[in-house]
């Protein structure tokens, strides 16, 4: 079994904020994004982010509730920023399988796209490097909702945010060839 790195990431983020002198203005919490209302959060933040295609793992209504909670924690003039896979590019270049090495593991993925729910269903198998061989370590299922730009725009508007869509973190225009979608929802 492979343990999640979330506690390590939270600790590293806190250390970095301390080193950068902004620890008094930041809060890093490990938790479930579906339970933001129960997290020890302040009422409002200037910025709420969700990166690495971490949005979309739940059913549509739950995804909407998660975004609404994020919006509820944004101060007037602040923003919610999501980074997601670009559905158009991903589907145009869709691979049903892949294999790659990562952190001492061989990772294989088998994928299917469910067009009726706009979800990529993935079976991920991880094999730990052991000398010249790999030993099976873990298998897991992933299901992620792919959103089109039109759906994202509506979703953000529905939770009271003014959406702006980009194809890069530098503000490049979003197009069919953009690897990612960056949605900036202004409060």
Secondary structure, 3 states (H helix, E strand, C coil): CCCCCHHHHHHHHHHHHHHCCCHHHCCCCCCCHHHHHHCCCCCCEEEEEECCCCCCCCCHHHHHHHHHHHHHCEEEEEEEEEEEECHHHHHHCCCCEEEEEECCEEEEEEEEEECCCCEEEEEEEEEEEECCEEEEEEEEEEEEECCCHHHHHHHHHHCCCEEEEECCCCCCCCCCCCCEEEEEEEC
